[in-house]
Amino acid sequence: MAIDSRVIREAAQLILNEVAADHRYGHTSHLQVRVAGETIVDEHLRGPMINNVFSITKSVLASALGVLAADDLLPPLDTPVADVLPVLRETPARSHTWRHLLTMTRGARDDGPWEIDAVSARPSGHVVHIANAPQLHPPGTRFGYENGGAHLVSAAASEILGEPVSDYAAGRLLAPIGVSSLDWPTDPEGYPTGSHGLRLSADALGALGQLWLDHGRVAGRPLLDPPFFAEMTRPQSAGGPPEGVPYGYLTWTPTPMILAGGWAGQHLLVVPAAAAVVVTTGDPGYEAGPPPSDQLPGDWRPALDLVRRHLLPVLQL
């Protein structure tokens, strides 16, 4: 049964009313809702139209690997990433496989000197520094949300391609879904930042969500490798913080939905049962520094809270 678009707009208005009334959600920048390929709600509240999507970068990277797999360029996931990224061979990351990195089970430290802001402040050698993070647990045994592994994935994919994975993603992933521009920063060695920093509009995120809703297909043809996409979007572990839901390949998998999440309220939620894609973005007034700074209140909350409260009950009827 089709969902009445009027009911969706009413639920969205409840979200927008709370954003306006509650300072905890005041940084919310954009709300977009698509159902069955039609944009029902598209409200820009504040900040730039093209925003830093923070950790949604990881899920875009995972999708790019899905195209890499479709192009028969992705190595078997249980082989060490060091096979294509030789600088890892004399580090604790020498045994980390693609699967370990994609599922966030590499088991290495991601705090202190290896916390992503500390890594980003280094003048060079980000990949080697991340790879030298001490091992806390045997690889593949525990989920632990972190940023370093995604950057190793980006570097390794770039080595396979002989070009930054961002260039490949622009032409092979985003252009086919109608996204014409890409702003993806790199580390000092030229590797696109795998964990954060990608700048996209809410509309571009909605287009990516539509691709996921369509099982990685464009006009009925696979763009993402079907087996890879199936594994990317199903739980590989029970997950944990910060989203508190199961995790697939660099993507959250709160069955029966798909979720990409980033700091300061960046979320892309796909609800297959309703043929729906929901996008929220936030404008935290972030400055990379060093040291990094933002204008968020200490008790800020993501607009996803309000989506779950007001919109999901309508979409999941």
C-alpha positions as CSV (number, residue, x, y, z in Angstrom):
1,M,0.0,0.0,0.0
2,A,1.4,3.4,-1.0
3,I,2.0,5.8,1.9
4,D,0.0,9.1,1.6
5,S,2.5,11.9,0.9
6,R,0.4,14.2,3.1
7,V,1.1,12.0,6.1
8,I,4.8,12.0,5.4
9,R,4.8,15.8,5.1
10,E,2.9,16.1,8.4
11,A,5.5,13.9,10.1
12,A,8.3,15.9,8.6
13,Q,6.7,19.1,9.9
14,L,6.7,17.7,13.4
15,I,10.5,17.1,13.0
16,L,11.0,20.7,11.7
17,N,9.0,22.1,14.5
18,E,11.2,20.4,17.1
19,V,14.3,21.5,15.3
20,A,13.1,25.1,15.6
21,A,12.1,24.8,19.2
22,D,14.8,22.7,20.8
23,H,18.4,24.1,20.8
24,R,19.9,20.6,20.9
25,Y,18.8,20.2,17.2
26,G,19.5,23.8,16.2
27,H,22.5,22.8,14.0
28,T,20.3,20.7,11.7
29,S,20.9,21.8,8.2
30,H,18.7,19.8,5.8
31,L,15.9,17.2,5.8
32,Q,15.0,15.3,2.7
33,V,12.6,12.4,2.3
34,R,12.2,10.4,-0.9
35,V,9.5,7.8,-1.4
36,A,9.4,5.5,-4.5
37,G,11.9,7.8,-6.2
38,E,9.8,11.0,-5.6
39,T,11.1,13.8,-3.4
40,I,8.3,14.4,-0.9
41,V,10.2,16.7,1.6
42,D,13.3,18.8,0.8
43,E,13.9,21.5,3.4
44,H,17.2,23.4,3.8
45,L,17.4,25.2,7.2
46,R,20.9,26.6,7.6
47,G,24.5,26.4,6.5
48,P,26.0,25.5,3.1
49,M,24.1,23.3,0.7
50,I,27.3,21.2,0.3
51,N,28.5,20.0,3.6
52,N,31.2,17.9,5.3
53,V,29.4,14.6,5.8
54,F,32.1,13.3,8.2
55,S,31.8,9.5,8.6
56,I,29.3,9.0,5.8
57,T,32.5,9.2,3.9
58,K,33.1,5.6,5.0
59,S,29.9,4.4,3.4
60,V,30.6,6.2,0.2
61,L,34.0,4.5,0.2
62,A,32.4,1.1,0.7
63,S,30.0,1.8,-2.2
64,A,33.1,2.7,-4.4
65,L,34.5,-0.7,-3.4
66,G,31.3,-2.3,-4.6
67,V,31.9,-0.8,-8.0
68,L,35.6,-1.9,-7.8
69,A,34.3,-5.5,-7.2
70,A,31.9,-5.2,-10.1
71,D,34.9,-4.2,-12.3
72,D,36.8,-7.3,-11.0
73,L,39.5,-5.1,-9.4
74,L,38.9,-5.8,-5.7
75,P,41.1,-8.6,-4.2
76,P,39.5,-11.4,-2.2
77,L,38.4,-9.8,1.1
78,D,40.3,-12.3,3.2
79,T,43.7,-11.4,1.8
80,P,45.9,-8.9,3.6
81,V,45.7,-5.3,2.5
82,A,49.5,-5.3,2.8
83,D,49.5,-7.3,-0.5
84,V,48.7,-4.1,-2.3
85,L,49.9,-1.6,0.2
86,P,53.5,-2.7,0.9
87,V,54.2,-0.1,3.6
88,L,52.1,-2.1,5.9
89,R,54.3,-5.2,5.8
90,E,56.6,-4.2,8.7
91,T,53.8,-2.9,10.9
92,P,51.2,-4.5,13.2
93,A,48.7,-4.0,10.3
94,R,50.6,-6.6,8.1
95,S,47.9,-9.2,8.8
96,H,44.9,-7.0,8.5
97,T,42.6,-8.1,5.7
98,W,40.1,-6.2,3.7
99,R,37.4,-7.8,5.6
100,H,38.9,-6.8,9.0
101,L,39.0,-3.1,7.8
102,L,35.6,-3.1,6.2
103,T,33.9,-4.6,9.3
104,M,35.9,-2.6,11.8
105,T,37.4,-5.6,13.5
106,R,41.1,-4.9,12.9
107,G,41.5,-4.6,16.7
108,A,44.0,-1.7,16.8
109,R,44.2,1.4,18.9
110,D,42.3,4.4,17.6
111,D,42.9,6.8,20.5
112,G,45.6,9.1,21.7
113,P,48.2,9.6,18.9
114,W,46.0,7.4,16.6
115,E,42.8,9.4,17.1
116,I,41.8,10.8,13.7
117,D,42.3,14.5,14.6
118,A,45.8,13.8,15.9
119,V,46.6,11.8,12.7
120,S,45.2,14.6,10.5
121,A,47.5,17.1,12.2
122,R,50.6,15.2,11.2
123,P,52.6,16.7,8.3
124,S,53.1,13.4,6.6
125,G,53.0,9.6,6.9
126,H,49.3,9.1,7.9
127,V,49.1,5.6,6.4
128,V,52.2,4.3,8.1
129,H,51.3,6.0,11.4
130,I,47.9,4.4,11.4
131,A,49.4,1.0,10.5
132,N,51.7,1.2,13.4
133,A,48.9,1.5,16.0
134,P,49.4,-1.1,18.7
135,Q,47.2,-4.2,18.4
136,L,44.7,-4.5,21.2
137,H,42.8,-7.6,20.1
138,P,43.4,-10.3,17.5
139,P,42.1,-9.1,14.1
140,G,38.6,-10.3,13.3
141,T,37.5,-11.0,16.9
142,R,35.8,-7.7,18.1
143,F,34.0,-4.8,16.5
144,G,35.4,-1.5,17.5
145,Y,34.3,1.7,15.7
146,E,37.3,3.6,14.5
147,N,38.7,5.7,11.7
148,G,42.1,4.5,10.8
149,G,41.1,1.3,9.1
150,A,38.9,3.2,6.6
151,H,41.9,5.3,5.6
152,L,43.9,2.2,5.0
153,V,41.1,1.0,2.7
154,S,41.2,4.2,0.8
155,A,45.0,4.0,0.4
156,A,44.9,0.4,-0.7
157,A,42.1,1.0,-3.2
158,S,44.0,3.9,-4.7
159,E,47.1,1.7,-5.1
160,I,45.0,-0.9,-7.0
161,L,43.6,1.8,-9.3
162,G,46.8,3.8,-9.8
163,E,44.8,6.9,-9.1
164,P,43.0,8.3,-6.0
165,V,39.9,6.3,-5.2
166,S,38.0,9.6,-5.1
167,D,38.6,10.1,-8.9
168,Y,37.3,6.6,-9.6
169,A,34.3,7.2,-7.3
170,A,33.5,10.4,-9.1
171,G,33.4,8.7,-12.5
172,R,32.2,5.2,-11.7
173,L,29.9,5.6,-8.7
174,L,28.6,9.1,-8.4
175,A,28.3,10.3,-12.0
176,P,26.0,7.4,-12.9
177,I,23.6,8.4,-10.2
178,G,23.6,12.1,-11.2
179,V,26.1,13.5,-8.8
180,S,28.4,15.8,-10.9
181,S,30.8,17.2,-8.4
182,L,33.0,15.7,-5.7
183,D,35.0,17.5,-3.0
184,W,37.1,14.8,-1.2
185,P,40.2,15.9,0.6
186,T,43.4,13.9,0.7
187,D,46.2,13.2,3.2
188,P,49.7,14.6,2.5
189,E,50.6,11.6,0.3
190,G,47.5,12.2,-1.9
191,Y,45.3,9.4,-0.5
192,P,41.6,10.5,-0.1
193,T,40.7,10.6,3.6
194,G,38.9,7.3,4.1
195,S,37.1,8.1,7.3
196,H,35.8,11.6,7.0
197,G,35.9,14.9,5.1
198,L,33.9,14.2,2.0
199,R,31.6,17.2,1.1
200,L,28.3,16.3,-0.5
201,S,24.9,17.9,-0.8
202,A,21.8,16.4,0.8
203,D,20.5,15.7,-2.7
204,A,23.7,13.7,-3.5
205,L,23.2,11.7,-0.3
206,G,19.6,11.0,-1.4
207,A,20.8,9.8,-4.8
208,L,23.2,7.4,-3.0
209,G,20.4,6.2,-0.8
210,Q,18.2,5.6,-3.9
211,L,21.1,3.5,-5.3
212,W,21.1,1.4,-2.1
213,L,17.3,1.1,-2.2
214,D,17.6,-0.2,-5.8
215,H,20.1,-2.9,-4.6
216,G,23.0,-1.2,-6.2
217,R,21.4,-1.0,-9.6
218,V,21.0,1.9,-12.0
219,A,18.2,1.6,-14.6
220,G,18.0,-2.1,-13.7
221,R,21.7,-2.8,-14.3
222,P,24.1,-3.6,-11.5
223,L,26.5,-0.7,-10.7
224,L,27.7,-2.3,-7.4
225,D,28.7,-5.9,-7.4
226,P,25.5,-7.8,-6.1
227,P,27.3,-10.2,-3.7
228,F,29.5,-7.4,-2.3
229,F,26.4,-5.1,-1.8
230,A,24.5,-7.9,-0.1
231,E,27.3,-8.4,2.4
232,M,27.9,-4.6,2.8
233,T,24.3,-4.1,3.8
234,R,23.8,-7.1,6.1
235,P,25.0,-7.3,9.7
236,Q,28.6,-8.6,9.9
237,S,28.6,-8.0,13.7
238,A,26.3,-6.7,16.4
239,G,28.1,-3.3,16.1
240,G,28.1,-0.9,19.0
241,P,28.6,2.8,19.6
242,P,28.2,5.5,18.3
243,E,25.0,4.3,16.5
244,G,24.3,1.3,18.6
245,V,23.1,-1.0,15.8
246,P,24.6,-3.8,13.8
247,Y,27.4,-3.1,11.3
248,G,28.1,-4.3,7.8
249,Y,30.9,-3.0,5.5
250,L,31.7,0.6,6.6
251,T,27.9,0.9,6.9
252,W,25.4,0.5,9.7
253,T,22.8,-2.2,9.2
254,P,19.8,-1.8,11.5
255,T,17.8,-4.6,9.9
256,P,15.6,-4.2,7.8
257,M,17.2,-0.8,7.1
258,I,20.5,0.7,5.9
259,L,22.2,3.6,7.7
260,A,25.2,5.8,7.0
261,G,26.1,8.1,9.9
262,G,28.4,10.9,10.5
263,W,29.2,13.3,13.4
264,A,27.0,16.3,14.0
265,G,23.8,14.8,12.6
266,Q,24.8,13.6,9.2
267,H,22.6,10.6,8.4
268,L,21.4,8.7,5.4
269,L,18.6,6.1,6.2
270,V,17.1,3.7,3.7
271,V,13.8,2.1,4.6
272,P,13.2,-0.6,2.0
273,A,9.7,-1.6,3.3
274,A,8.5,1.9,2.5
275,A,10.8,2.4,-0.6
276,A,12.0,5.5,1.3
277,V,15.3,7.4,1.6
278,V,15.7,9.9,4.5
279,V,18.6,12.4,4.7
280,T,19.5,14.7,7.5
281,T,22.6,16.9,7.6
282,G,24.0,19.2,10.3
283,D,26.1,22.3,10.2
284,P,28.3,22.3,13.4
285,G,30.4,25.3,12.5
286,Y,33.4,23.0,12.3
287,E,36.9,24.3,11.8
288,A,39.6,21.6,11.3
289,G,42.3,23.6,13.0
290,P,44.5,22.3,14.5
291,P,43.1,22.2,17.0
292,P,39.7,21.4,15.6
293,S,36.7,23.4,16.9
294,D,32.9,23.6,16.5
295,Q,29.9,25.5,17.7
296,L,27.8,22.7,18.9
297,P,26.2,22.8,22.3
298,G,27.4,20.2,24.7
299,D,24.0,18.5,24.7
300,W,23.5,18.5,21.0
301,R,21.4,15.7,19.4
302,P,21.1,14.4,15.8
303,A,17.9,15.0,13.9
304,L,17.8,11.2,13.4
305,D,16.3,11.1,16.9
306,L,13.3,13.0,15.5
307,V,13.2,10.9,12.4
308,R,12.9,7.8,14.5
309,R,10.2,9.5,16.7
310,H,8.0,11.0,14.1
311,L,8.8,9.7,10.6
312,L,9.7,6.0,11.0
313,P,6.3,5.0,12.6
314,V,4.7,6.4,9.4
315,L,7.1,4.7,7.1
316,Q,6.9,1.4,8.9
317,L,3.1,1.1,9.0
